[in-house]
């Protein structure tokens, strides 16, 4: 166990001997609040096998999902050289997987998309040559995976690693695509060793070019420095004014990349919310109607890294750009660690996966959380949570969840073992490595809603320009007597360890909708700038009366 106490403002309070907090947390945090079942809870079904343990995942521009893992002594798939594959490309239409090769160990790495649509993956861990001498040191590794919605010849191609590296080693880094297309890479461990020994840590950030090449300088970020040892995989959200909301441990701030300075700090939340007591964080959907006002939500976490650690049910929600920004507190139906948030095209948020006891790490969690939680940000405080369908599969350390083009949620992973353990070999007190892939069908596609999707959707262009004067049209067939339309612009980003990097949803302004008509052509105003929609691949969903059609990939420039 580490990090229960410390000597910084991020580690003060009950149980510590370091004195009072410099930024007093909101106290007391609300306890778990029972939530009613949603009137339409949706459903979960198992559809396939991931091929590799799904530690990392991303929805690719070809509509497939890439899974990525560390070097292992077993996966379900092998490469042509006879070695096990540690990455796989999963086709959600056929529910089949294709093994992919990489050259450097991507264990606990980070990722985001470049402005040209290529998936960027950086950092990782040391080679395990006694298992696989074809995979090298990944601490400074940079990997690229290119897919296209219009070129199927790229499908199944391996990761590309031309040999360029990060400026410094990073294990557990967070990435965020910036408005100019460059990439922020923040935090990480230098060697994967004990983070209570500060010499092991890398509380810095570096910038990569829009092509994914480092500028060659690592700069200390004071918030990361102060939050050690709880400084890895910070929550980072790009705000609509171009600044960054950064949350780590229990502390948060607005960081200005241009001046390299903190411009606003916020009161601490209680308990720990980032690795190893990871909760989840999301920037709620941005809307033209609200003039793109951002709100950040942080839920779950825990007290310390041990299987005995109580998890936290409380959530904080804040509008960071408001003049007197303050945390509004709420609570989930139960405490959860490793809980992750996924934005949906109807404006709600799904919170899935995780455990009700313990923390991230090998065999450090118990009491899996099986139930999907549905959060409605527009409902009154105290009425925002309902429960959805339940799974029977534990999704603990190294699990993922992500939105697919058809509007369903893919859930995969759970490998809380140092090397894969396949049932029935698992210890009765432990959890095996999970390869099953599940699909959760949300309320908006359940029951009669499945027959009320907009269809025959045609966009006038697949290249969207960020700028207030840019418009495009969408033609589609609406269900009979439809009354309302929304157009969502979604970026799923890169998913790992309950952290969704560069994840965001926008609702764009629309015109020319004719209530009750079936054949529709609407005019949509594009995102106002790249602060709101960074360049790169996004998905357009047409949502009619709360029911989305099948999404289509576009490129935002």
Backbone torsions as a table, in degrees:
resi	resn	phi	psi	omega
1	UNK	NA	136.2	175.8
2	UNK	-141.4	160.7	172.2
3	UNK	80.2	11.5	179.1
4	UNK	-68.2	-35.9	175.9
5	UNK	-129.8	167.0	-179.5
6	UNK	-166.7	-167.7	-174.0
7	UNK	-123.3	22.9	-179.2
8	UNK	-126.8	172.5	179.7
9	UNK	-63.7	-20.0	179.5
10	UNK	-80.8	-8.0	-175.8
11	UNK	-129.7	32.9	179.1
12	UNK	-97.1	179.1	173.8
13	UNK	98.6	-162.6	-173.1
14	UNK	-56.2	133.0	178.6
15	UNK	90.5	-6.9	-178.7
16	UNK	-116.3	159.4	-179.4
17	UNK	-115.9	24.1	-173.3
18	UNK	-98.1	11.1	176.6
19	UNK	92.4	-177.6	-176.3
20	UNK	-70.1	158.3	177.9
21	UNK	-71.6	141.0	175.2
22	UNK	-77.2	-26.1	173.1
23	UNK	-124.5	95.4	-173.1
24	UNK	-57.8	131.0	178.8
25	UNK	-73.2	159.9	173.7
26	UNK	-68.7	129.5	-175.2
27	UNK	-146.8	144.6	-5.5
28	UNK	-81.8	156.0	174.8
29	UNK	-76.2	144.8	178.8
30	UNK	-67.4	145.2	175.8
31	UNK	-83.9	173.9	-177.2
32	UNK	-54.5	138.2	-178.1
33	UNK	-120.7	113.5	179.8
34	UNK	-54.0	140.9	-178.5
35	UNK	-122.0	143.8	178.4
36	UNK	-72.7	157.9	174.1
37	UNK	-71.5	139.1	176.1
38	UNK	-60.2	144.0	-179.2
39	UNK	-61.4	-20.9	175.7
40	UNK	-136.9	87.3	-169.2
41	UNK	-73.0	-9.5	-175.9
42	UNK	80.0	-170.5	-176.4
43	UNK	-150.3	155.8	179.4
44	UNK	-124.8	135.4	175.9
45	UNK	-140.8	151.0	175.4
46	UNK	-87.7	133.0	-172.8
47	UNK	-122.8	-19.5	-175.1
48	UNK	-173.9	-167.4	-179.4
49	UNK	-124.0	138.1	-173.0
50	UNK	-76.5	-20.4	-178.3
51	UNK	87.1	-47.3	176.5
52	UNK	-130.1	156.0	173.1
53	UNK	-57.8	129.2	-171.4
54	UNK	-88.6	75.8	176.8
55	UNK	-74.0	-42.2	179.3
56	UNK	-123.6	155.0	178.1
57	UNK	-157.2	155.3	173.7
58	UNK	-156.9	144.1	171.9
59	UNK	-82.1	121.5	-175.2
60	UNK	-91.2	159.5	-179.5
61	UNK	-61.5	-13.8	175.2
62	UNK	-88.3	4.7	179.4
63	UNK	86.0	-3.7	177.5
64	UNK	-91.8	170.9	-179.9
65	UNK	-117.1	132.0	173.1
66	UNK	-96.6	131.3	170.7
67	UNK	-106.2	145.3	-179.3
68	UNK	-140.1	144.4	-176.0
69	UNK	-140.9	-179.3	175.4
70	UNK	-91.1	174.4	173.6
71	UNK	-63.8	129.4	-175.4
72	UNK	-130.1	166.7	172.7
73	UNK	-94.0	3.3	174.5
74	UNK	-165.4	134.1	161.1
75	UNK	-137.3	178.4	-178.0
76	UNK	-80.7	-14.8	-172.5
77	UNK	-129.5	151.8	179.2
78	UNK	-123.4	157.5	176.3
79	UNK	-89.4	172.6	-179.5
80	UNK	-65.7	-21.1	179.0
81	UNK	-83.1	1.2	178.1
82	UNK	92.1	-11.8	177.6
83	UNK	-82.0	156.6	174.1
84	UNK	-64.8	146.3	172.1
85	UNK	-85.5	146.5	178.4
86	UNK	-117.2	11.1	174.3
87	UNK	-148.1	150.9	179.4
88	UNK	-148.6	148.4	176.3
89	UNK	-104.6	118.4	-173.1
90	UNK	-104.7	128.1	179.0
91	UNK	-97.4	109.4	-177.2
92	UNK	-73.1	-7.3	177.7
93	UNK	-86.1	-41.5	178.3
94	UNK	-99.7	-10.1	-176.4
95	UNK	53.7	47.1	175.2
96	UNK	-124.4	160.8	179.5
97	UNK	-126.3	151.9	177.9
98	UNK	-121.8	125.3	179.9
99	UNK	-68.7	141.8	177.6
100	UNK	-124.2	147.1	178.8
101	UNK	-102.9	145.9	165.4
102	UNK	-132.0	166.1	-172.3
103	UNK	-102.4	-19.5	-178.0
104	UNK	-132.2	147.5	-171.6
105	UNK	-65.8	115.6	-175.7
106	UNK	-92.2	19.5	-179.1
107	UNK	-54.7	118.7	176.4
108	UNK	53.7	50.7	177.7
109	UNK	-94.2	-174.4	178.1
110	UNK	-130.3	168.4	-178.1
111	UNK	-161.2	167.1	173.1
112	UNK	-167.7	177.3	178.5
113	UNK	-101.4	140.3	170.7
114	UNK	-75.6	164.7	-177.5
115	UNK	-66.1	-18.9	178.3
116	UNK	-88.8	2.7	177.7
117	UNK	96.5	-5.9	178.3
118	UNK	-75.3	136.6	174.9
119	UNK	-79.2	128.0	178.5
120	UNK	-105.5	134.4	178.6
121	UNK	-134.3	127.8	-174.1
122	UNK	-134.5	158.5	178.0
123	UNK	77.9	-174.3	-178.7
124	UNK	147.9	-145.7	-173.5
125	UNK	-142.6	-176.2	-171.6
126	UNK	-70.4	159.5	175.8
127	UNK	-71.7	153.2	172.8
128	UNK	-120.3	75.3	-169.7
129	UNK	-65.3	-24.3	178.7
130	UNK	-71.7	-18.2	174.0
131	UNK	-95.7	-41.0	-175.8
132	UNK	-156.3	106.9	-177.6
133	UNK	-84.0	4.3	177.1
134	UNK	-92.7	-6.5	-178.0
135	UNK	-114.5	124.1	-174.3
136	UNK	-97.9	-166.5	-177.6
137	UNK	-67.1	126.9	-177.0
138	UNK	-105.7	1.0	-174.6
139	UNK	-55.8	-37.5	178.2
140	UNK	-112.9	17.1	-174.8
141	UNK	-67.2	146.6	172.5
142	UNK	-129.4	124.6	-174.6
143	UNK	-126.5	146.3	-178.6
144	UNK	-129.0	139.8	176.0
145	UNK	-134.0	116.9	-175.4
146	UNK	-108.0	126.0	173.3
147	UNK	-135.4	161.6	-176.0
148	UNK	-142.0	145.3	175.0
149	UNK	-75.0	-12.8	-176.4
150	UNK	-119.3	3.7	-177.2
151	UNK	-137.6	91.7	-176.8
152	UNK	-69.4	-12.2	-179.6
153	UNK	-66.4	-18.9	179.2
154	UNK	-80.9	-17.6	-177.6
155	UNK	-58.8	134.2	177.5
156	UNK	82.8	-2.5	177.2
157	UNK	-70.1	145.5	-177.2
158	UNK	-72.2	166.7	171.9
159	UNK	-60.7	140.7	178.5
160	UNK	-102.2	125.3	178.2
161	UNK	-131.2	90.0	-176.7
162	UNK	-71.3	-11.0	175.2
163	UNK	114.5	-12.4	175.6
164	UNK	-68.9	151.0	-172.6
165	UNK	-130.9	164.7	170.9
166	UNK	-65.6	160.7	176.6
167	UNK	-66.9	-39.0	178.9
168	UNK	-136.2	159.5	-178.9
169	UNK	-67.0	141.8	-178.6
170	UNK	-147.9	118.0	172.2
171	UNK	-117.9	123.2	-171.6
172	UNK	74.8	49.0	174.4
173	UNK	-91.0	156.4	171.4
174	UNK	-109.9	139.8	178.9
175	UNK	-118.2	150.4	174.1
176	UNK	-145.5	127.3	172.9
177	UNK	-72.6	132.3	-175.9
178	UNK	-98.3	166.2	-174.4
179	UNK	-57.9	-31.0	-179.4
180	UNK	-88.9	6.9	179.7
181	UNK	90.9	-11.5	175.7
182	UNK	-72.4	168.6	-171.6
183	UNK	-122.8	127.5	170.8
184	UNK	-86.5	129.7	172.7
185	UNK	-120.5	116.4	-171.7
186	UNK	-126.1	138.3	170.5
187	UNK	75.3	-173.7	180.0
188	UNK	123.9	161.1	175.6
189	UNK	-94.7	143.7	178.2
190	UNK	-74.1	-24.6	-171.9
191	UNK	-148.3	-0.3	180.0
192	UNK	78.4	11.9	-178.1
193	UNK	-98.2	-177.0	-172.0
194	UNK	-50.0	116.4	-178.4
195	UNK	-75.1	-7.3	173.1
196	UNK	-76.4	-14.1	171.6
197	UNK	-93.1	105.4	-168.0
198	UNK	-63.4	-23.8	179.0
199	UNK	-65.2	-16.3	179.1
200	UNK	-83.3	-9.9	-165.8
201	UNK	-102.0	158.1	179.5
202	UNK	-130.9	75.0	-177.6
203	UNK	-82.0	52.1	-176.1
204	UNK	-126.9	174.0	170.3
205	UNK	-131.8	156.2	172.2
206	UNK	-136.7	159.1	-178.4
207	UNK	-111.5	133.3	171.9
208	UNK	-104.4	150.5	177.1
209	UNK	-67.5	172.7	177.4
210	UNK	-62.6	-16.8	175.8
211	UNK	-92.2	-1.4	178.5
212	UNK	83.7	32.3	178.7
213	UNK	-116.2	131.2	-174.6
214	UNK	-65.5	146.1	172.3
215	UNK	-78.0	-10.2	171.1
216	UNK	89.4	20.0	179.9
217	UNK	-139.6	130.3	174.7
218	UNK	-107.3	124.9	-171.3
219	UNK	-116.8	131.4	-179.9
220	UNK	-64.7	133.1	170.7
221	UNK	-106.0	118.4	-171.3
222	UNK	-59.7	-36.8	-179.5
223	UNK	-63.1	-40.8	177.0
224	UNK	-66.2	-40.3	-179.9
225	UNK	-60.5	-45.9	-176.9
226	UNK	-71.9	-27.3	-173.6
227	UNK	-84.2	-5.2	-179.4
228	UNK	-54.7	140.5	5.3
229	UNK	-88.3	4.7	-179.0
230	UNK	-92.7	52.8	-170.7
231	UNK	-113.1	-6.4	-174.0
232	UNK	-87.0	153.8	-176.3
233	UNK	45.7	56.9	176.2
234	UNK	-64.9	155.0	171.7
235	UNK	-82.7	124.3	-179.4
236	UNK	-131.8	129.5	178.9
237	UNK	-129.9	130.5	174.6
238	UNK	-77.4	122.2	-178.2
239	UNK	-89.2	159.3	-176.1
240	UNK	-67.8	-7.0	173.3
241	UNK	-97.4	4.9	177.6
242	UNK	92.1	-5.4	175.6
243	UNK	-86.4	175.3	-178.4
244	UNK	-117.1	134.9	167.3
245	UNK	-91.2	122.1	-177.6
246	UNK	-120.8	127.6	179.1
247	UNK	-127.9	130.7	177.4
248	UNK	-149.9	140.0	-176.2
249	UNK	63.7	-100.9	174.7
250	UNK	-132.3	7.0	-173.4
251	UNK	-111.9	152.9	-178.0
252	UNK	-148.9	159.4	-178.1
253	UNK	-159.5	166.9	166.3
254	UNK	-101.8	125.7	-177.2
255	UNK	-114.1	131.0	-180.0
256	UNK	-99.1	115.7	-178.0
257	UNK	-67.0	-34.0	-176.1
258	UNK	-64.2	-44.8	-178.4
259	UNK	-94.8	-9.1	-176.8
260	UNK	58.7	38.7	-177.1
261	UNK	-132.1	154.8	169.2
262	UNK	-77.7	129.5	-179.8
263	UNK	-110.9	-11.7	174.5
264	UNK	-159.8	136.9	174.2
265	UNK	-116.5	151.2	-176.6
266	UNK	-117.3	157.5	175.1
267	UNK	-58.1	147.4	179.5
268	UNK	-68.3	150.9	165.0
269	UNK	-87.9	157.7	176.3
270	UNK	-74.8	155.2	177.9
271	UNK	60.4	178.7	-174.6
272	UNK	-101.4	141.6	-172.4
273	UNK	-122.1	-10.6	179.2
274	UNK	-119.0	170.9	-172.5
275	UNK	-46.7	133.5	8.6
276	UNK	-90.3	-7.2	177.7
277	UNK	-96.5	57.7	-171.0
278	UNK	-70.2	130.0	165.1
279	UNK	-100.8	-139.7	177.0
280	UNK	-141.1	157.6	179.4
281	UNK	-143.4	147.7	179.3
282	UNK	-150.7	143.7	165.9
283	UNK	-90.2	118.9	-178.3
284	UNK	-61.3	160.3	-174.7
285	UNK	-54.8	135.6	175.5
286	UNK	-90.0	140.2	-177.9
287	UNK	-130.1	145.7	173.4
288	UNK	-61.4	-36.0	-178.0
289	UNK	-60.6	-36.5	-179.9
290	UNK	-92.8	11.5	-177.9
291	UNK	58.6	35.7	173.3
292	UNK	64.5	29.1	178.8
293	UNK	-67.4	123.1	-176.7
294	UNK	-88.1	146.8	169.1
295	UNK	-133.1	135.4	-179.1
296	UNK	-109.8	141.2	179.1
297	UNK	-126.5	136.6	177.2
298	UNK	-131.1	126.4	-177.8
299	UNK	-132.1	151.8	171.4
300	UNK	75.5	-167.3	-175.5
301	UNK	118.3	-153.0	-178.3
302	UNK	-174.3	-167.1	-170.9
303	UNK	-100.4	-38.3	-178.5
304	UNK	-164.1	166.6	-175.5
305	UNK	-87.9	95.3	175.6
306	UNK	-168.5	156.5	179.4
307	UNK	-65.1	-17.1	178.4
308	UNK	-88.1	-4.6	-175.0
309	UNK	-65.9	129.6	171.5
310	UNK	-70.0	142.1	175.9
311	UNK	-92.3	162.1	-171.5
312	UNK	-105.3	128.4	176.0
313	UNK	-87.3	-9.6	-169.4
314	UNK	-79.0	155.3	178.4
315	UNK	-132.2	142.1	170.8
316	UNK	-114.2	141.8	178.4
317	UNK	-132.8	131.0	-172.8
318	UNK	-142.9	143.9	172.1
319	UNK	-100.6	92.1	-165.9
320	UNK	-65.5	-24.1	-178.6
321	UNK	-90.6	-2.2	177.0
322	UNK	-69.3	148.0	-177.0
323	UNK	-57.4	-40.6	-178.7
324	UNK	-117.4	54.4	-175.6
325	UNK	-59.0	133.5	179.4
326	UNK	-147.7	152.3	179.3
327	UNK	-73.8	127.7	168.5
328	UNK	-96.8	125.4	-173.1
329	UNK	-97.3	144.0	179.0
330	UNK	-146.7	-178.3	-180.0
331	UNK	-148.1	142.9	171.4
332	UNK	-75.5	169.0	177.0
333	UNK	-65.9	-20.2	177.0
334	UNK	-153.5	161.7	173.0
335	UNK	-67.7	143.1	177.5
336	UNK	-146.2	135.7	164.8
337	UNK	-107.5	155.7	-179.2
338	UNK	61.3	27.8	177.3
339	UNK	-86.0	138.7	-176.9
340	UNK	-126.8	147.0	-175.5
341	UNK	-105.5	136.4	177.1
342	UNK	-128.7	123.1	177.6
343	UNK	-72.3	138.7	178.4
344	UNK	-113.2	154.9	-176.1
345	UNK	-73.5	0.9	170.3
346	UNK	-97.9	4.7	177.7
347	UNK	93.2	-8.3	176.3
348	UNK	-84.3	173.0	-179.1
349	UNK	-130.0	129.9	173.3
350	UNK	-93.6	136.2	173.7
351	UNK	-118.2	120.1	-171.7
352	UNK	-138.7	166.8	173.1
353	UNK	71.2	176.1	174.2
354	UNK	101.7	-169.7	-174.2
355	UNK	-137.3	157.7	179.4
356	UNK	-96.7	0.5	177.1
357	UNK	-151.7	140.0	175.1
358	UNK	100.7	-158.5	-172.1
359	UNK	-152.1	177.3	175.9
360	UNK	-71.4	145.8	-178.8
361	UNK	137.1	167.5	-178.1
362	UNK	-70.3	119.9	177.2
363	UNK	56.6	40.6	-179.0
364	UNK	-116.1	16.1	179.4
365	UNK	-137.0	153.2	179.0
366	UNK	-145.5	175.1	-179.5
367	UNK	54.5	69.1	-179.9
368	UNK	-56.3	146.6	176.8
369	UNK	-97.1	112.4	-172.9
370	UNK	-95.7	-19.1	-170.0
371	UNK	-88.8	138.1	170.9
372	UNK	-76.1	134.6	175.3
373	UNK	-108.8	136.1	-177.7
374	UNK	-115.6	125.1	-176.9
375	UNK	-115.3	126.1	177.1
376	UNK	-107.4	103.1	-174.4
377	UNK	-66.3	-16.6	-178.3
378	UNK	-89.2	-12.4	-179.2
379	UNK	-74.4	159.1	178.1
380	UNK	-62.9	149.9	176.0
381	UNK	-54.9	133.7	-176.8
382	UNK	93.6	-9.4	-179.5
383	UNK	-128.1	18.0	-172.4
384	UNK	-88.1	-19.0	-173.8
385	UNK	-102.3	134.4	165.2
386	UNK	-133.9	163.6	179.9
387	UNK	-104.3	145.4	177.8
388	UNK	-107.6	-155.3	-178.5
389	UNK	-67.5	161.7	178.2
390	UNK	-116.0	144.1	172.6
391	UNK	-94.1	173.9	171.1
392	UNK	-115.7	3.8	-175.1
393	UNK	-104.6	121.6	175.6
394	UNK	-63.4	135.5	175.6
395	UNK	-124.5	92.6	-173.1
396	UNK	-106.9	-137.6	-179.2
397	UNK	-56.2	134.8	179.9
398	UNK	67.0	52.8	172.3
399	UNK	-117.4	163.4	180.0
400	UNK	-142.8	158.3	172.5
401	UNK	-147.7	137.7	-179.2
402	UNK	-156.5	151.6	-178.5
403	UNK	-79.7	135.4	178.1
404	UNK	-100.0	169.5	-178.8
405	UNK	-60.3	-32.4	-177.1
406	UNK	-81.9	3.3	177.2
407	UNK	88.4	-0.1	174.4
408	UNK	-89.2	169.9	-178.6
409	UNK	-111.2	126.2	173.6
410	UNK	-91.6	133.6	178.1
411	UNK	-124.5	130.1	-176.6
412	UNK	-152.2	171.0	173.6
413	UNK	88.4	-172.6	-177.0
414	UNK	114.7	98.9	178.9
415	UNK	-139.6	74.2	-177.8
416	UNK	-82.1	23.4	-177.1
417	UNK	-118.0	145.8	-178.1
418	UNK	-61.5	-35.5	170.4
419	UNK	-133.0	149.1	-173.1
420	UNK	-52.6	136.0	174.5
421	UNK	-119.2	121.7	-175.9
422	UNK	-105.8	130.8	177.3
423	UNK	-56.5	140.9	11.3
424	UNK	-97.8	21.3	-175.8
425	UNK	-78.6	-6.5	-174.4
426	UNK	-68.8	145.4	172.9
427	UNK	-59.1	137.2	179.9
428	UNK	-56.1	-25.6	179.7
429	UNK	-92.1	-1.2	-175.3
430	UNK	-112.8	-167.0	-178.3
431	UNK	-133.7	137.6	-176.8
432	UNK	-83.6	168.7	174.6
433	UNK	-72.0	131.4	-173.6
434	UNK	-106.8	124.3	177.1
435	UNK	-107.0	-9.5	-177.4
436	UNK	-68.2	136.8	175.8
437	UNK	-104.8	129.3	178.9
438	UNK	-112.8	155.3	171.7
439	UNK	-121.3	126.0	171.8
440	UNK	-100.2	123.6	175.4
441	UNK	-94.4	113.4	-175.8
442	UNK	-69.8	169.6	179.6
443	UNK	-53.1	-36.5	-174.1
444	UNK	-69.8	-10.2	176.1
445	UNK	-118.3	11.4	-176.9
446	UNK	-100.1	151.3	177.9
447	UNK	63.2	-137.5	-178.1
448	UNK	-65.3	-21.5	-178.7
449	UNK	-60.7	-29.1	-178.4
450	UNK	-60.6	-23.5	-179.6
451	UNK	-97.7	7.1	-176.8
452	UNK	-118.2	30.8	178.7
453	UNK	-84.1	143.6	167.7
454	UNK	-65.2	143.0	-176.2
455	UNK	-131.8	176.3	178.4
456	UNK	51.1	46.7	-175.0
457	UNK	-81.3	125.0	179.3
458	UNK	-130.1	123.6	177.0
459	UNK	-94.9	142.1	179.4
460	UNK	-69.2	-21.3	177.9
461	UNK	-154.7	150.9	173.6
462	UNK	-105.3	7.5	177.2
463	UNK	-118.7	108.8	-176.8
464	UNK	-102.6	136.1	178.7
465	UNK	-100.7	129.8	175.9
466	UNK	-79.1	118.4	-177.8
467	UNK	165.5	136.5	-171.0
468	UNK	-58.6	-21.9	-176.8
469	UNK	-93.4	-3.6	-174.9
470	UNK	-82.8	129.1	177.4
471	UNK	-131.6	161.5	172.6
472	UNK	-148.9	166.8	-179.4
473	UNK	-116.1	153.8	175.3
474	UNK	-131.9	126.0	174.1
475	UNK	-107.1	140.6	-178.2
476	UNK	-164.9	168.1	174.7
477	UNK	-104.1	123.0	179.6
478	UNK	-95.7	155.0	174.2
479	UNK	-65.9	163.5	-177.4
480	UNK	-62.1	136.0	175.2
481	UNK	63.8	26.8	176.8
482	UNK	-67.6	144.6	-172.5
483	UNK	-115.0	-20.7	-171.2
484	UNK	-145.9	143.4	176.0
485	UNK	-128.4	145.2	169.7
486	UNK	-134.7	151.7	173.9
487	UNK	-121.9	117.9	-179.6
488	UNK	-100.6	138.0	174.1
489	UNK	-115.2	115.9	-166.8
490	UNK	-121.8	140.0	171.7
491	UNK	-128.1	115.5	-176.2
492	UNK	-79.3	-26.7	177.8
493	UNK	69.4	-150.1	-174.7
494	UNK	-120.6	133.2	-171.4
495	UNK	-116.9	128.8	172.1
496	UNK	-164.0	143.9	172.9
497	UNK	53.1	36.3	-179.3
498	UNK	69.0	8.1	177.3
499	UNK	-103.7	125.6	179.5
500	UNK	-109.2	101.2	-171.4
501	UNK	-83.2	128.3	-179.5
502	UNK	68.7	12.9	-178.1
503	UNK	-67.0	130.4	177.1
504	UNK	-164.4	155.8	178.5
505	UNK	-135.2	133.2	175.8
506	UNK	-120.0	146.9	168.7
507	UNK	-113.1	115.3	-172.2
508	UNK	-86.8	159.3	177.9
509	UNK	-75.4	137.2	-179.6
510	UNK	-125.8	154.7	175.6
511	UNK	-139.4	162.1	172.8
512	UNK	76.9	12.6	173.4
513	UNK	-69.5	136.3	179.5
514	UNK	-118.2	103.2	-177.8
515	UNK	-57.3	133.4	177.7
516	UNK	90.6	-20.2	-180.0
517	UNK	-79.3	148.3	178.6
518	UNK	-91.6	-42.8	179.9
519	UNK	-90.5	117.6	-171.1
520	UNK	-124.4	144.0	165.8
521	UNK	-135.1	113.7	-177.6
522	UNK	-112.1	154.2	175.4
523	UNK	-103.7	131.7	-175.6
524	UNK	-119.9	131.4	174.7
525	UNK	-87.4	128.2	-177.8
526	UNK	-68.7	175.7	179.3
527	UNK	-61.7	147.4	-173.1
528	UNK	-70.4	-27.7	-177.9
529	UNK	-167.5	177.0	-179.2
530	UNK	-82.9	-5.7	168.2
531	UNK	-68.3	-39.9	179.8
532	UNK	-77.9	-40.7	179.8
533	UNK	-133.1	94.3	178.8
534	UNK	-58.9	153.4	-178.8
535	UNK	-64.4	146.6	178.6
536	UNK	136.3	-171.0	-175.7
537	UNK	-76.0	135.9	175.1
538	UNK	-135.9	166.6	176.6
539	UNK	-116.5	132.6	174.0
540	UNK	-97.9	123.8	173.0
541	UNK	-113.6	128.9	169.3
542	UNK	-91.2	123.4	-174.0
543	UNK	-118.5	116.2	-178.4
544	UNK	-114.5	120.1	-177.2
545	UNK	51.1	39.3	176.1
546	UNK	84.8	-1.0	-177.7
547	UNK	-109.9	121.1	-177.7
548	UNK	-85.0	146.5	165.9
549	UNK	-80.4	179.5	177.0
550	UNK	-70.1	131.2	-176.7
551	UNK	-74.3	158.8	176.7
552	UNK	-130.1	137.7	178.2
553	UNK	-73.6	138.3	171.8
554	UNK	-131.9	165.4	174.5
555	UNK	-112.2	127.6	175.1
556	UNK	-96.6	127.1	179.7
557	UNK	-106.9	NA	NA
